[in-house]
Amino acid sequence: GVNITSLETLIRGTVGGEALLSVRYTSTSQDPPVIKWQLKRDKPVTVVQSIGTEIIGNLRPEYRDRILVFENGTLLLHNLRLSDEGTYEVEISITDDTFTGESSIELTVDEPISKPHVHMLTSTVLELTENFTLNCTHETGTKTTYGWAKGGHPLLNETRLLLSPDQKVLTITRVQMVDDDIYSCMVENPISSMRSPP
């Protein structure tokens, strides 16, 4: 039978970058392999089929000039798009060999986070007992999570702190003198992390 091993089951890619979906196979036969990569969707999308490194037929327009297949079955995707994210399944079959090998690799594609900025939604002169709200904004970045720091120390959830569900907006209620400090937000995603300038 054909045996496929994938070196990594999860690849984290960046928009515009490349992803190497790395596999290798063993077989008792020396014949060139028939390699088929599919992207798992409701109806699977055939990414590429090849005999060895020779691609069979025409690639779909969205994959043209973006794909390379190696002898061992590995797939190289160039110029990644967000829409490339998903589970890629590879099948390798060899005429003389009765069993087809199968394997799958998960690809995530993300956009790097641009530097976030903290905006205060209220005037800077505050009476005590008022609320103030800070908003963490950034231009780019996908699958983001947020955290906050006060004077360089992570902010813990206190009774007077209100965080929006996505943690992008921090509201401090019943302002006290101790709240006077420098606040910064941290934004992270699978491929990058950024902190707002103080």
Helices and strands as residue ranges (DSSP letters): E 3-6, E 10-14, E 19-21, E 23-26, E 34-39, E 45-51, E 54-55, G 61-63, E 67-69, E 75-77, G 82-84, E 86-93, E 101-110, E 117-120, E 132-137, E 145-150, E 153-154, E 161-163, E 169-172, G 177-179, E 183-189, E 192-195
